[in-house]
Amino acid sequence: MTRSTQVISLAIGLSIIFLLWFVFFQENKPSESPPEVITMKSHSLKRQDFSLPDLNGQPQAFSQWNNKVVLLNFWATWCPPCRREIPDFIDVYNQYKDKDFIVIGVGTDDQKKIAEYVQRLGIDYPILVGGRTAMKVSYQYGNHSGALPYSIIIDKHGIIRYRAGGLISKQKLISQIEPLL
């Protein structure tokens, strides 16, 4: 075995050890507030128009919410971080809805499950149902890893100002939308 082959083997071995350490010891650590993952600012992407059905099966064009600050949130009923952040979204929506702010929830699983969950939580912002189509839309909005939840904040001019794959805290959401109102 040559010296360069030994170095490559050592590097691969150390990488595997680090990955295993991270998976087994870091991901299982409890934390007060879960980290936001795949968080990035985006000032170059524009709103993409799409149409998905609402809970009544009626197609809803995303363009109807033009000229508003929009939190577009892709979620599923089976997703624990999704379920954790929705009550905060309800609060923020009710706090800022009179200031041209809207939350659009896009459920990615079964329509019946989504409708039951919406009713149980009392979600009062618009909910669209999309399944695989919704995941294609989230991909167009930069969610190339298929993360859920996936949130996008779009300003009144249609520019994407913030994207986050994973849980977004109430404080982070407010800090992102207030300057845009």
C-alpha positions in Angstrom: 0.0 0.0 0.0 1.5 3.3 -1.0 1.7 6.3 1.3 -1.1 8.2 -0.6 -3.4 5.2 -0.4 -2.8 5.1 3.3 -3.6 8.8 3.7 -6.8 8.4 1.7 -7.8 5.4 3.7 -7.2 7.2 7.0 -9.2 10.3 5.8 -12.1 8.1 4.8 -12.0 6.2 8.1 -11.9 9.5 10.1 -14.8 10.8 8.1 -16.9 7.7 8.9 -16.0 7.9 12.6 -16.9 11.6 12.7 -20.2 11.0 10.9 -21.1 8.2 13.3 -20.2 10.3 16.3 -22.4 13.1 15.0 -25.4 10.9 14.2 -25.3 9.1 17.5 -24.2 11.7 19.9 -25.0 15.2 18.5 -28.4 14.6 16.9 -29.8 13.0 20.1 -28.8 15.9 22.4 -31.9 17.6 23.8 -31.9 21.3 23.1 -34.1 24.2 24.3 -34.8 25.3 20.8 -34.1 23.1 17.8 -31.7 24.4 15.3 -32.9 25.8 12.0 -31.3 23.9 9.2 -30.7 24.8 5.6 -31.3 28.4 6.5 -30.2 30.9 3.9 -31.0 34.4 2.8 -32.1 34.7 -0.8 -32.4 38.1 -2.5 -32.3 36.8 -6.1 -35.2 34.5 -6.4 -38.6 35.7 -7.3 -42.1 34.4 -6.5 -43.1 31.5 -8.7 -46.8 31.2 -9.5 -48.5 27.9 -9.0 -52.0 26.6 -8.4 -53.0 24.0 -5.8 -56.4 23.0 -4.4 -57.6 24.2 -1.1 -59.3 22.0 1.5 -62.5 22.1 -0.5 -60.8 20.9 -3.7 -61.0 24.4 -5.4 -57.8 25.4 -7.3 -56.1 28.5 -5.7 -53.6 30.5 -7.7 -50.7 31.7 -5.6 -50.8 35.0 -7.5 -54.0 36.0 -5.5 -51.6 36.9 -2.6 -49.4 39.2 -4.7 -48.6 42.6 -3.0 -48.5 40.9 0.5 -45.7 39.7 2.7 -46.2 35.9 2.5 -44.9 33.1 4.6 -45.2 30.0 2.4 -44.9 27.0 4.6 -44.7 23.4 3.3 -45.6 20.9 6.0 -47.1 17.4 6.7 -49.3 16.1 9.5 -46.7 13.4 10.3 -43.9 15.8 10.7 -43.1 16.7 14.4 -41.3 20.0 13.7 -44.2 21.0 11.4 -46.7 20.4 14.1 -44.5 22.4 16.6 -44.3 25.5 14.5 -47.9 25.8 13.3 -49.3 27.3 16.6 -46.6 30.0 16.3 -47.6 30.7 12.7 -51.3 31.0 13.8 -50.2 33.6 16.4 -48.0 35.6 14.0 -50.6 35.5 11.3 -53.3 36.9 13.7 -50.9 39.5 15.0 -49.9 40.8 11.5 -52.7 39.9 9.1 -54.0 43.5 9.1 -50.6 44.7 7.9 -50.6 42.9 4.5 -49.1 39.7 5.9 -50.4 36.2 5.2 -49.4 32.6 5.9 -50.1 30.0 3.2 -49.8 26.5 4.5 -49.2 23.8 1.9 -49.9 20.3 3.2 -48.0 17.6 1.5 -49.9 14.6 2.7 -53.4 13.2 2.5 -56.2 15.8 2.1 -58.4 14.2 4.8 -55.6 14.1 7.4 -54.8 17.7 6.6 -58.4 18.8 7.0 -58.7 17.0 10.3 -55.5 18.5 11.6 -56.5 22.0 10.5 -59.8 21.7 12.3 -58.2 20.3 15.4 -55.6 23.1 15.7 -58.0 25.9 14.5 -55.7 27.0 11.7 -57.3 30.1 10.3 -54.9 30.9 7.5 -55.3 29.5 3.9 -54.3 25.9 3.5 -53.5 24.3 0.2 -53.2 20.6 -0.5 -50.5 19.3 -2.8 -49.0 15.9 -2.1 -46.2 15.3 -4.6 -47.1 18.3 -6.6 -46.5 20.5 -3.5 -43.0 18.9 -3.1 -42.3 19.8 -6.7 -43.3 23.4 -6.0 -41.1 23.5 -2.9 -38.2 22.2 -5.1 -38.8 25.1 -7.4 -38.5 27.4 -4.4 -35.1 26.0 -3.5 -36.0 22.9 -1.3 -33.6 20.6 -3.2 -33.3 18.3 -0.2 -37.0 17.7 0.3 -36.9 19.1 3.9 -40.1 19.5 5.9 -41.1 21.9 7.2 -39.8 24.3 4.5 -40.7 28.0 4.9 -40.2 30.9 2.5 -40.8 34.5 3.2 -41.7 36.6 0.1 -41.9 40.4 0.2 -44.6 42.6 -1.3 -42.6 42.8 -4.6 -42.4 39.1 -5.0 -38.8 38.7 -4.0 -37.9 35.8 -1.8 -36.2 37.2 1.3 -35.7 34.2 3.5 -35.8 30.4 3.2 -35.5 27.8 6.0 -35.6 24.0 5.8 -36.6 22.8 9.3 -38.2 24.5 12.2 -38.4 28.3 12.2 -38.9 29.9 15.6 -41.6 32.6 16.3 -38.9 35.1 17.1 -37.0 34.4 13.8 -40.2 34.6 11.8 -41.1 38.0 13.4 -37.6 39.3 12.9 -37.8 38.4 9.2 -41.3 39.8 8.4 -41.4 43.0 10.4 -38.9 44.9 8.2 -40.9 43.9 5.1 -44.3 45.2 6.3 
